[in-house]
Amino acid sequence: MISRATLVPFDTLRHSPAWTGWHDLTGKEAPFLGPDFFALVRPLAGLGEVLVGTAESPDRMIGALPLVLEGDVLRGLRSDHSPSYDYTGSVEGLEAIWRLLRKDRRWNELVLDKVPAASRLAITLPAIAKVEGFPVVVTADTRHPYLPLGDVTAQMNPKFRSNLQRCLRKAGHAVLERILVPTHAELDEACAIEARAWKGAAGSAIESDARVDHVYRAAARLFGRRGQHSLYFLRAGGERIATLFAVEDQRGLYALKIGYDPAHANLSPGHLLVWLVAQDAEQRGLRELDFIGREDEWKRKWTERVHPHVKIVIYQRSLRGLTRYALREKLRPRLPEPARTTPRSPLPRRCQHADVIGVHTPFERIRARVVRGLGIRSRLRGRRPRPAAVPLGRPSRFEVGSWVRVRDLDAIGATLDPNGKLRGLAFVPTQRETAGQVFRVERQVRRLRDDRGITRTVHATVLLAGVDCSGTGDAPTGCGRHCPLMYRDEWLEPAAPVHAPPPSAHHQRHARVRDLAEIHASLDAFGRRDGITFMPEMAAFAGQRFAIANELTEVYECGHWTYPVQPVCILSGLHCTGSVLGDGARCDRACALLWHRDWLMIDPV
């Protein structure tokens, strides 16, 4: 019998007796489904109001569903560092929580992603919502690779096993260390190892974000005391060369974060560590090693088995909710393919330069929209007759592929007006670093779409290979998106070719672009994922493998620096062609294409 269902603020619940009831309810679940883990990741889950839907019988809690209300969208309380998201409790408890939620008019969308496809939440909630007439959409989400335990060595691919055995012999006396409750010094060493390879340079290491660092350190101490956490080290030659943060329940081990020392990359330390950890878990009676996260290629060396996850979207039976459902789920899929994916589409034609991809409050987004004039000027311009095409500007005297030297600062300064511009183009501080250096001309800029969405003719201007707004210093510059910088002819002079050695590919990460079906399943009605537009020209790269040139950790938007909603990658050599704007407005800015991490499969560690 259910006495009540409530939607209570997280902090209120945390300081009430019901917190103990939530603990009791999740006692046999994976640690990341318990209230303490939700409390840890809460600062990473967005800026909305954090709530918990609870259902209680007269003597105990029988259901809990933690949520975040952002504007009029109700989301699951999770972050990129949450292994998974799920409801805990009985079917009756879930039904009671839903009856409470359906009456709440603050939300127009309920979005729950990374939900295990076989879970009670994924099966029951969509079914009961549909019965009551709520529009429901369930789509495929990420797939988590997992390795069944039980003589794992015999299950390995013979060639892969032979390679690891050779690495093990080369490593000499390799030892696996398992620490249940690590000290501060041991956590410091683990975080340092994890940051030594590409993660530190990319800003995605644990220690790169103080909030993430707190989550992993607190989880290690808290769950370690409960016997649900292990910090693993691989020691070779008396030195720790790889590490793994993991949590576990009675059934399996969940690998949260793995890292290795690139100085020992020839030993495949990451794979050796996984092998020894799997054997240790087998001996302790666990049945599964869950790799957690994306289906990256290095995980495929271990297993082809996956746990599928789904994304659940339920639309409120309100005018706004039903309108969103009609536009996103009914109208757009029925448009002919060319109407959905080409510049002639009746849907808004956007390039990624116009995307807002950072974390902002609703007020900041509204203010930024007001600053841009709410698009009124663009609409007024659209009512006046416009030429069929914006003409191309005068070409640069420097051909693509030729070599040029950036003139000295005095010579460039003599060309600038009092505002530091030449024919409207500013010579920005980041460009000062390039004075006197030699570069190859990568592209001529003869027409572009500016920051206000206006297509303009451009004369005698080029882009230089390897020069973008990020600069060479540690402090963030430009906008954070690594946009190419434009140079007027007057700022350049011919130069002899410079044949510098190519940058070392050692430890450079690579990624394979996922299949189009997987990518399209992740997009909203306007072809975006977390604000990032998947432009039609990006489809040509599906299935191909590229080096990861950069990973966006900060972007400048709405008047301040912030971090992307989700991880964003830039793949080497891939730039926007401007074709999304049509032949008459094709843009030559060559912005770096932005790739959501869910669209990529990252190569082995």
C-alpha positions as CSV (number, residue, x, y, z in Angstrom):
1,M,0.0,0.0,0.0
2,I,1.3,3.5,-1.0
3,S,0.7,6.3,1.5
4,R,2.0,9.1,-0.6
5,A,4.2,10.3,-3.5
6,T,6.1,13.5,-3.3
7,L,8.4,15.7,-5.5
8,V,10.7,17.2,-2.9
9,P,13.8,19.4,-3.3
10,F,17.0,17.4,-3.1
11,D,18.4,19.3,-0.1
12,T,15.1,18.9,1.8
13,L,15.2,15.2,1.3
14,R,18.9,15.1,2.3
15,H,18.2,16.5,5.7
16,S,15.2,14.4,6.4
17,P,14.6,10.8,7.7
18,A,13.6,9.9,4.1
19,W,17.3,10.0,3.1
20,T,17.9,6.9,5.2
21,G,14.9,5.3,3.4
22,W,16.5,6.1,0.1
23,H,19.7,4.4,1.3
24,D,17.8,1.3,2.4
25,L,16.0,1.2,-1.0
26,T,19.2,1.2,-3.0
27,G,21.3,-0.9,-0.6
28,K,21.7,-3.8,-3.2
29,E,21.9,-1.6,-6.3
30,A,25.1,-0.4,-8.0
31,P,26.8,2.4,-6.0
32,F,26.1,5.0,-8.6
33,L,22.3,4.5,-8.2
34,G,22.4,5.4,-4.5
35,P,21.7,8.8,-3.0
36,D,25.3,9.5,-2.1
37,F,26.5,9.3,-5.6
38,F,23.7,11.5,-6.9
39,A,24.8,14.0,-4.2
40,L,28.4,13.9,-5.5
41,V,27.5,14.4,-9.2
42,R,24.9,17.0,-8.5
43,P,27.2,20.0,-9.1
44,L,28.0,18.6,-12.6
45,A,24.4,18.0,-13.6
46,G,23.4,21.5,-14.6
47,L,22.0,24.7,-13.1
48,G,18.4,23.8,-12.6
49,E,16.4,22.9,-9.5
50,V,17.3,19.5,-8.2
51,L,14.3,17.4,-7.2
52,V,13.5,13.8,-6.1
53,G,10.3,12.0,-6.9
54,T,9.6,9.6,-4.1
55,A,7.0,7.0,-3.3
56,E,6.5,5.7,0.2
57,S,4.4,2.9,1.8
58,P,3.4,3.4,5.5
59,D,6.8,1.9,6.7
60,R,9.4,2.5,4.0
61,M,10.3,4.1,0.7
62,I,9.4,2.1,-2.3
63,G,10.6,4.3,-5.2
64,A,13.0,7.2,-6.0
65,L,13.7,9.1,-9.2
66,P,16.1,12.1,-8.9
67,L,15.5,14.9,-11.5
68,V,16.7,18.3,-12.5
69,L,14.2,21.0,-13.7
70,E,15.9,23.3,-16.2
71,G,13.4,25.9,-17.5
72,D,10.5,23.8,-18.6
73,V,12.5,20.6,-19.3
74,L,12.7,17.9,-16.6
75,R,15.8,15.8,-16.9
76,G,17.4,12.9,-15.0
77,L,20.0,13.8,-12.4
78,R,23.2,12.7,-14.1
79,S,26.4,13.9,-15.6
80,D,29.1,12.6,-18.0
81,H,30.7,11.0,-15.0
82,S,27.5,9.0,-14.1
83,P,28.0,5.4,-15.3
84,S,24.2,5.1,-15.9
85,Y,20.9,6.5,-14.9
86,D,17.9,4.6,-13.6
87,Y,15.0,4.5,-11.2
88,T,15.1,2.3,-8.1
89,G,12.1,0.8,-6.5
90,S,8.9,-1.1,-7.3
91,V,6.6,-0.8,-10.3
92,E,3.9,0.6,-7.9
93,G,6.3,3.3,-6.7
94,L,7.1,4.3,-10.3
95,E,3.4,4.5,-11.2
96,A,2.8,6.7,-8.1
97,I,5.7,9.0,-9.0
98,W,4.4,9.3,-12.6
99,R,0.9,10.2,-11.4
100,L,2.5,13.0,-9.4
101,L,4.7,14.2,-12.3
102,R,1.9,14.3,-14.9
103,K,0.0,16.9,-12.8
104,D,3.1,19.2,-12.5
105,R,2.7,22.0,-15.1
106,R,6.2,23.3,-14.7
107,W,7.6,21.0,-17.3
108,N,6.8,20.5,-21.0
109,E,9.4,17.8,-21.6
110,L,10.6,14.9,-19.5
111,V,14.0,13.8,-20.9
112,L,15.8,10.7,-19.4
113,D,18.9,9.5,-21.2
114,K,21.4,6.8,-20.7
115,V,18.7,4.5,-19.2
116,P,19.4,0.8,-19.5
117,A,17.1,-0.6,-22.2
118,A,16.0,-3.6,-20.0
119,S,15.3,-1.5,-16.9
120,R,12.0,-1.0,-15.2
121,L,12.2,2.7,-16.0
122,A,12.7,2.1,-19.7
123,I,9.9,-0.5,-19.9
124,T,7.2,0.7,-17.5
125,L,7.3,4.5,-17.7
126,P,6.8,4.9,-21.5
127,A,4.0,2.3,-21.4
128,I,2.0,4.0,-18.7
129,A,2.5,7.5,-20.2
130,K,1.3,6.3,-23.6
131,V,-1.8,4.7,-22.1
132,E,-2.7,8.1,-20.5
133,G,-2.3,9.9,-23.8
134,F,1.1,11.5,-23.4
135,P,3.3,11.7,-26.5
136,V,6.3,9.4,-25.9
137,V,9.5,8.9,-27.9
138,V,12.0,6.2,-27.1
139,T,15.2,6.1,-29.1
140,A,18.5,4.2,-29.0
141,D,21.2,5.8,-26.9
142,T,24.8,4.7,-26.0
143,R,25.8,1.1,-25.7
144,H,28.1,0.1,-22.9
145,P,30.5,-2.7,-23.7
146,Y,30.9,-5.4,-21.0
147,L,33.0,-8.4,-20.6
148,P,31.5,-11.6,-19.1
149,L,33.8,-13.0,-16.4
150,G,34.7,-16.7,-16.1
151,D,38.1,-17.8,-17.6
152,V,38.4,-14.4,-19.3
153,T,41.9,-15.3,-20.7
154,A,40.5,-18.2,-22.7
155,Q,37.8,-15.9,-24.2
156,M,40.3,-13.5,-25.6
157,N,41.2,-13.3,-29.2
158,P,44.2,-15.5,-29.7
159,K,46.3,-12.8,-31.4
160,F,45.3,-10.2,-28.8
161,R,46.1,-12.6,-26.0
162,S,49.5,-13.4,-27.5
163,N,50.4,-9.7,-27.8
164,L,49.4,-9.1,-24.2
165,Q,51.4,-12.1,-23.0
166,R,54.4,-10.7,-24.9
167,C,53.9,-7.3,-23.2
168,L,53.6,-9.0,-19.8
169,R,57.0,-10.7,-20.3
170,K,58.5,-7.5,-21.5
171,A,57.2,-5.7,-18.3
172,G,59.1,-8.2,-16.1
173,H,57.5,-8.6,-12.7
174,A,54.1,-6.9,-13.2
175,V,52.0,-6.7,-10.1
176,L,48.4,-5.6,-9.7
177,E,47.6,-3.5,-6.6
178,R,44.1,-3.2,-5.3
179,I,43.4,-0.5,-2.7
180,L,40.0,-0.3,-1.1
181,V,40.4,2.9,0.9
182,P,43.2,4.9,-0.8
183,T,45.1,7.6,1.0
184,H,45.4,11.2,-0.2
185,A,48.9,10.4,-1.6
186,E,47.6,7.3,-3.5
187,L,44.8,9.3,-5.0
188,D,47.2,12.1,-5.9
189,E,49.4,9.5,-7.7
190,A,46.5,7.9,-9.5
191,C,45.2,11.3,-10.8
192,A,48.7,12.2,-11.9
193,I,49.1,9.0,-13.9
194,E,45.6,9.4,-15.4
195,A,46.6,12.9,-16.6
196,R,50.0,12.1,-18.1
197,A,48.8,10.9,-21.5
198,W,46.4,12.7,-23.8
199,K,43.8,13.4,-21.1
200,G,45.9,16.0,-19.3
201,A,46.7,17.9,-22.5
202,A,43.0,17.8,-23.6
203,G,41.8,19.0,-20.3
204,S,39.6,15.9,-19.7
205,A,41.7,14.4,-16.9
206,I,40.2,14.1,-13.4
207,E,42.5,16.7,-12.0
208,S,41.6,19.2,-14.8
209,D,38.3,20.1,-13.1
210,A,38.2,20.6,-9.4
211,R,34.5,19.5,-9.3
212,V,35.3,16.2,-11.1
213,D,38.4,15.7,-8.9
214,H,36.2,16.0,-5.8
215,V,33.7,13.4,-7.2
216,Y,36.3,10.7,-7.7
217,R,38.2,11.4,-4.5
218,A,35.1,11.5,-2.4
219,A,33.7,8.4,-4.1
220,A,36.9,6.5,-3.5
221,R,36.8,7.2,0.2
222,L,33.1,6.8,0.7
223,F,32.5,3.7,-1.3
224,G,35.8,2.2,-0.4
225,R,34.8,2.1,3.3
226,R,31.7,0.1,2.2
227,G,33.7,-2.3,0.1
228,Q,32.2,-1.0,-3.1
229,H,35.2,0.8,-4.6
230,S,38.7,-0.2,-5.7
231,L,41.7,1.9,-6.8
232,Y,43.9,-0.3,-9.0
233,F,47.5,0.2,-9.9
234,L,49.6,-1.7,-12.4
235,R,53.2,-1.8,-11.1
236,A,56.1,-2.8,-13.4
237,G,59.8,-2.6,-12.5
238,G,58.8,-1.2,-9.1
239,E,56.9,1.7,-10.7
240,R,53.2,2.4,-11.0
241,I,52.5,2.8,-14.7
242,A,48.7,2.5,-14.9
243,T,45.6,3.1,-12.8
244,L,41.9,2.3,-12.7
245,F,39.1,3.8,-10.6
246,A,36.2,1.2,-10.2
247,V,33.1,0.7,-8.2
248,E,31.3,-2.6,-7.8
249,D,28.2,-4.3,-6.6
250,Q,27.4,-7.9,-5.8
251,R,27.3,-8.8,-9.5
252,G,29.9,-6.8,-11.4
253,L,32.8,-4.3,-11.6
254,Y,32.3,-0.9,-13.2
255,A,35.4,0.6,-14.7
256,L,35.0,4.4,-14.2
257,K,38.3,5.9,-15.3
258,I,41.5,4.4,-16.6
259,G,44.8,6.0,-17.3
260,Y,48.4,5.1,-18.0
261,D,51.9,6.6,-18.1
262,P,52.8,7.2,-21.8
263,A,56.4,6.6,-21.1
264,H,55.5,2.9,-20.9
265,A,53.1,2.8,-23.9
266,N,55.1,0.1,-25.5
267,L,53.9,-2.3,-22.8
268,S,50.2,-1.6,-23.5
269,P,49.7,-0.8,-19.8
270,G,46.0,0.0,-20.1
271,H,45.2,-3.4,-21.6
272,L,47.5,-5.2,-19.2
273,L,45.7,-3.5,-16.3
274,V,42.3,-4.5,-17.6
275,W,43.5,-8.1,-18.0
276,L,44.7,-8.4,-14.5
277,V,41.7,-6.6,-13.0
278,A,39.4,-9.0,-14.9
279,Q,41.2,-11.9,-13.4
280,D,41.0,-10.4,-9.9
281,A,37.3,-9.8,-10.3
282,E,36.8,-13.4,-11.4
283,Q,38.6,-14.8,-8.4
284,R,36.3,-12.7,-6.1
285,G,33.2,-14.2,-7.7
286,L,32.1,-11.2,-9.8
287,R,30.3,-12.1,-13.1
288,E,30.9,-9.0,-15.3
289,L,33.3,-6.2,-16.0
290,D,31.4,-3.2,-17.4
291,F,33.6,-0.7,-19.3
292,I,31.0,2.1,-18.9
293,G,30.6,4.9,-21.4
294,R,31.0,5.0,-25.1
295,E,31.6,2.0,-27.4
296,D,35.2,3.0,-28.1
297,E,37.4,1.0,-30.4
298,W,39.9,-0.1,-27.7
299,K,37.0,-1.8,-25.8
300,R,36.2,-3.8,-28.9
301,K,39.5,-5.6,-28.4
302,W,38.0,-7.1,-25.3
303,T,34.4,-7.7,-26.2
304,E,31.6,-7.3,-28.8
305,R,28.9,-7.5,-26.1
306,V,27.1,-4.4,-25.0
307,H,24.4,-3.2,-22.7
308,P,22.1,-1.0,-24.8
309,H,20.7,2.2,-23.3
310,V,17.8,4.3,-24.5
311,K,16.7,7.9,-24.3
312,I,13.1,8.6,-23.2
313,V,11.3,11.8,-24.0
314,I,7.8,12.4,-22.8
315,Y,5.9,15.5,-23.8
316,Q,3.4,17.2,-21.5
317,R,-0.2,17.5,-22.7
318,S,0.1,21.3,-22.8
319,L,0.1,23.6,-25.8
320,R,3.8,24.0,-25.7
321,G,4.5,20.3,-25.1
322,L,2.2,19.1,-27.9
323,T,3.6,21.8,-30.3
324,R,7.1,20.6,-29.7
325,Y,6.1,17.0,-30.2
326,A,4.3,17.8,-33.5
327,L,7.2,19.8,-34.9
328,R,10.0,17.5,-33.8
329,E,8.5,14.1,-34.1
330,K,5.7,14.4,-36.7
331,L,6.5,17.2,-39.1
332,R,10.3,16.9,-39.6
333,P,10.4,13.1,-40.2
334,R,7.8,13.4,-42.9
335,L,9.7,16.0,-44.9
336,P,11.5,14.5,-47.9
337,E,15.2,13.8,-47.2
338,P,16.4,16.7,-49.3
339,A,14.1,19.0,-47.4
340,R,15.6,17.9,-44.1
341,T,19.3,17.8,-44.9
342,T,20.1,20.3,-47.7
343,P,20.4,24.1,-47.9
344,R,16.9,24.1,-49.5
345,S,15.4,22.8,-46.3
346,P,12.4,24.8,-45.0
347,L,13.9,24.3,-41.5
348,P,16.2,27.0,-40.2
349,R,19.5,26.9,-42.1
350,R,22.3,27.0,-39.5
351,C,26.0,26.6,-39.4
352,Q,27.7,25.6,-36.2
353,H,29.1,29.1,-35.8
354,A,25.6,30.1,-34.7
355,D,25.3,27.3,-32.2
356,V,25.2,28.0,-28.4
357,I,27.0,25.0,-26.9
358,G,28.0,26.2,-23.5
359,V,26.4,26.0,-20.1
360,H,24.3,29.1,-19.5
361,T,21.4,30.2,-17.3
362,P,18.1,30.8,-19.1
363,F,18.6,34.6,-18.3
364,E,22.0,34.6,-20.1
365,R,20.5,32.9,-23.2
366,I,17.6,35.4,-23.3
367,R,20.0,38.3,-22.8
368,A,22.3,37.1,-25.6
369,R,19.3,36.8,-27.9
370,V,18.3,40.4,-27.1
371,V,21.8,41.6,-27.7
372,R,21.6,40.0,-31.2
373,G,18.4,41.9,-31.8
374,L,16.1,38.9,-31.7
375,G,16.7,38.5,-35.4
376,I,14.5,41.5,-36.2
377,R,17.0,43.2,-38.4
378,S,17.5,39.9,-40.3
379,R,13.8,39.6,-40.8
380,L,13.5,43.2,-42.0
381,R,16.3,42.6,-44.5
382,G,14.6,39.5,-45.6
383,R,11.5,41.5,-46.7
384,R,13.5,43.7,-49.0
385,P,14.5,42.4,-52.5
386,R,17.9,40.7,-52.2
387,P,20.4,39.8,-55.0
388,A,20.4,36.2,-56.1
389,A,23.9,35.8,-54.8
390,V,26.5,37.7,-52.8
391,P,29.4,38.3,-55.2
392,L,32.9,37.0,-54.5
393,G,35.5,39.4,-53.4
394,R,38.8,40.1,-55.2
395,P,41.2,37.2,-54.8
396,S,44.4,37.5,-52.8
397,R,47.7,37.8,-54.6
398,F,48.9,34.8,-52.6
399,E,47.8,31.5,-54.1
400,V,46.7,28.6,-52.0
401,G,49.8,26.5,-51.1
402,S,52.2,29.4,-51.4
403,W,54.4,30.5,-48.5
404,V,54.2,33.8,-46.8
405,R,55.8,35.7,-43.9
406,V,53.7,37.7,-41.5
407,R,55.2,41.2,-41.5
408,D,56.6,42.8,-38.4
409,L,54.3,44.6,-36.0
410,D,55.4,48.1,-37.0
411,A,54.7,47.4,-40.7
412,I,51.3,45.9,-39.8
413,G,50.5,48.7,-37.4
414,A,51.0,51.3,-40.2
415,T,48.1,49.7,-42.1
416,L,45.6,49.9,-39.3
417,D,43.1,52.6,-38.5
418,P,42.6,54.0,-35.0
419,N,40.4,51.1,-34.2
420,G,43.1,48.6,-35.0
421,K,41.4,47.5,-38.3
422,L,42.2,47.3,-42.0
423,R,39.1,47.5,-44.2
424,G,37.0,46.5,-41.2
425,L,39.1,43.4,-40.2
426,A,40.8,43.7,-36.8
427,F,44.4,42.5,-36.2
428,V,43.7,40.7,-33.0
429,P,46.1,40.2,-30.1
430,T,46.5,36.5,-30.9
431,Q,47.9,37.4,-34.4
432,R,50.7,39.4,-32.8
433,E,52.3,36.0,-31.9
434,T,52.7,35.2,-35.6
435,A,54.6,38.3,-36.6
436,G,57.8,37.4,-38.5
437,Q,56.8,33.8,-38.8
438,V,56.4,31.8,-42.1
439,F,53.2,29.9,-42.9
440,R,51.6,28.2,-45.9
441,V,48.4,29.8,-47.4
442,E,45.6,27.4,-46.7
443,R,42.6,29.1,-48.2
444,Q,41.5,32.4,-49.8
445,V,38.6,34.2,-48.2
446,R,36.3,35.9,-50.8
447,R,33.0,35.7,-49.0
448,L,31.9,35.0,-45.5
449,R,29.0,35.0,-43.1
450,D,29.8,37.3,-40.2
451,D,28.9,36.9,-36.5
452,R,25.5,38.6,-37.1
453,G,24.6,36.2,-39.8
454,I,25.2,38.7,-42.7
455,T,26.9,37.3,-45.8
456,R,29.6,39.7,-46.9
457,T,32.1,40.1,-49.8
458,V,35.7,39.9,-48.8
459,H,38.7,41.2,-50.7
460,A,42.4,40.1,-50.7
461,T,42.3,37.9,-47.5
462,V,43.6,34.5,-46.7
463,L,43.8,31.8,-44.0
464,L,47.2,30.4,-42.9
465,A,47.7,26.8,-42.1
466,G,47.8,26.1,-38.3
467,V,46.9,29.6,-37.2
468,D,43.7,29.9,-35.2
469,C,42.2,32.0,-32.4
470,S,43.5,29.7,-29.6
471,G,47.0,31.1,-29.8
472,T,50.0,29.4,-28.2
473,G,49.7,30.4,-24.6
474,D,48.0,28.5,-21.7
475,A,45.3,31.1,-21.1
476,P,42.2,30.8,-23.3
477,T,41.9,33.2,-26.1
478,G,39.5,33.9,-29.0
479,C,36.2,32.0,-28.5
480,G,37.7,28.7,-27.6
481,R,36.5,27.0,-30.9
482,H,39.9,27.2,-32.7
483,C,38.5,29.5,-35.4
484,P,41.0,30.2,-38.3
485,L,42.3,33.8,-38.3
486,M,42.1,36.0,-41.4
487,Y,45.0,37.9,-42.8
488,R,44.8,40.8,-45.2
489,D,47.4,40.8,-48.1
490,E,48.9,44.0,-46.7
491,W,50.0,42.0,-43.6
492,L,51.9,39.4,-45.5
493,E,54.9,39.1,-47.8
494,P,56.3,36.3,-50.0
495,A,58.6,33.8,-48.2
496,A,60.7,30.7,-49.0
497,P,59.1,27.4,-48.0
498,V,59.8,26.1,-44.5
499,H,59.9,22.3,-44.2
500,A,59.5,21.8,-40.5
501,P,59.3,18.2,-39.3
502,P,55.7,17.0,-38.9
503,P,54.4,17.0,-35.3
504,S,54.9,13.7,-33.5
505,A,51.9,11.4,-33.6
506,H,53.1,9.7,-30.4
507,H,50.2,9.3,-28.1
508,Q,47.9,11.3,-30.4
509,R,44.3,10.2,-30.0
510,H,42.2,9.1,-32.9
511,A,38.5,8.6,-33.3
512,R,36.2,7.0,-35.8
513,V,33.0,8.7,-36.8
514,R,29.9,6.6,-35.9
515,D,27.4,5.3,-38.4
516,L,24.9,7.8,-39.7
517,A,22.0,5.8,-38.2
518,E,23.5,6.2,-34.7
519,I,24.2,9.9,-35.2
520,H,20.8,10.7,-36.5
521,A,19.2,8.8,-33.6
522,S,20.9,11.2,-31.3
523,L,19.7,14.4,-32.9
524,D,16.7,16.6,-31.9
525,A,14.1,17.9,-34.4
526,F,16.5,20.6,-35.7
527,G,19.4,18.3,-36.2
528,R,21.3,19.2,-33.0
529,R,22.8,17.3,-30.1
530,D,23.2,19.4,-26.9
531,G,23.1,22.5,-29.1
532,I,25.6,21.3,-31.7
533,T,24.3,21.1,-35.3
534,F,25.2,18.0,-37.3
535,M,25.6,19.7,-40.7
536,P,24.8,17.7,-43.9
537,E,28.5,17.8,-45.1
538,M,29.6,15.9,-42.0
539,A,27.7,12.8,-43.1
540,A,30.5,12.2,-45.7
541,F,32.9,11.3,-42.8
542,A,30.8,8.6,-41.3
543,G,32.8,5.4,-40.6
544,Q,36.1,7.2,-41.2
545,R,39.0,7.6,-38.7
546,F,40.7,10.9,-37.9
547,A,43.2,12.3,-35.4
548,I,41.7,14.4,-32.6
549,A,43.2,17.8,-33.0
550,N,41.6,19.5,-30.0
551,E,38.9,19.0,-27.4
552,L,36.9,22.0,-26.3
553,T,37.1,22.5,-22.6
554,E,36.1,26.2,-22.5
555,V,34.1,28.4,-24.9
556,Y,33.4,32.1,-24.8
557,E,29.6,32.7,-25.2
558,C,27.0,35.1,-23.8
559,G,29.7,37.5,-22.5
560,H,31.8,35.0,-20.4
561,W,33.9,31.9,-20.5
562,T,32.1,28.7,-19.7
563,Y,32.4,25.0,-20.5
564,P,30.4,23.0,-23.1
565,V,27.3,21.2,-22.1
566,Q,28.9,17.9,-23.3
567,P,32.4,17.1,-24.5
568,V,33.2,18.5,-28.0
569,C,36.0,17.3,-30.3
570,I,37.7,18.9,-33.3
571,L,39.0,16.3,-35.8
572,S,42.2,17.1,-37.7
573,G,41.8,18.5,-41.2
574,L,38.0,18.7,-41.1
575,H,36.6,22.3,-41.7
576,C,33.3,23.7,-42.7
577,T,33.0,24.3,-46.5
578,G,30.2,26.8,-46.1
579,S,27.9,24.7,-48.4
580,V,25.1,24.6,-45.8
581,L,24.4,28.3,-46.7
582,G,23.9,27.6,-50.5
583,D,26.0,28.4,-53.5
584,G,25.0,32.1,-53.5
585,A,26.1,32.5,-49.9
586,R,28.9,29.9,-49.5
587,C,31.2,31.0,-46.6
588,D,35.0,30.8,-46.7
589,R,35.6,31.1,-43.0
590,A,36.5,27.4,-42.8
591,C,35.5,27.1,-39.1
592,A,36.6,23.8,-37.5
593,L,33.8,21.3,-37.5
594,L,32.6,20.5,-34.0
595,W,31.9,16.8,-33.1
596,H,29.9,15.8,-30.1
597,R,31.6,12.9,-28.3
598,D,28.5,10.8,-28.8
599,W,29.2,10.9,-32.5
600,L,32.6,9.4,-32.2
601,M,34.3,6.2,-31.1
602,I,37.6,7.0,-29.4
603,D,40.6,4.7,-30.2
604,P,42.4,2.5,-27.6
605,V,44.0,3.9,-24.5
